[in-house]
């Protein structure tokens, strides 16, 4: 999953190993994102992820429309 995210957000890094809490059925981990710095400051990497996710959803939606869904 990390490599997949890095494919569209190159500054994405995992800072800690996942911590599993089986009692609460949770997984916790820390990540760090350095943005591309194209239009927004590099410290706004979370916005790069949001924008890239929106683009991916729009592309999938357009693809489904093209298939006649």
Secondary structure in CASP SS format (residue, H / E / C, confidence):
PFRMAT SS
TARGET T0000
AUTHOR 0000-0000-0000
METHOD secondary structure of the structure
MODEL  1
X C 1.00
X H 1.00
X H 1.00
X H 1.00
X H 1.00
X H 1.00
X H 1.00
X H 1.00
X C 1.00
X C 1.00
X C 1.00
X E 1.00
X E 1.00
X E 1.00
X C 1.00
X C 1.00
X C 1.00
X C 1.00
X E 1.00
X E 1.00
X E 1.00
X C 1.00
X C 1.00
X C 1.00
X C 1.00
X E 1.00
X E 1.00
X E 1.00
X C 1.00
X C 1.00
X E 1.00
X E 1.00
X E 1.00
X C 1.00
X C 1.00
X C 1.00
X C 1.00
X C 1.00
X C 1.00
X C 1.00
X C 1.00
X H 1.00
X H 1.00
X H 1.00
X H 1.00
X H 1.00
X H 1.00
X H 1.00
X H 1.00
X H 1.00
X H 1.00
X H 1.00
X H 1.00
X H 1.00
X H 1.00
X H 1.00
X H 1.00
X H 1.00
X H 1.00
X H 1.00
X H 1.00
X H 1.00
X H 1.00
X H 1.00
X H 1.00
X H 1.00
X C 1.00
X C 1.00
X C 1.00
END
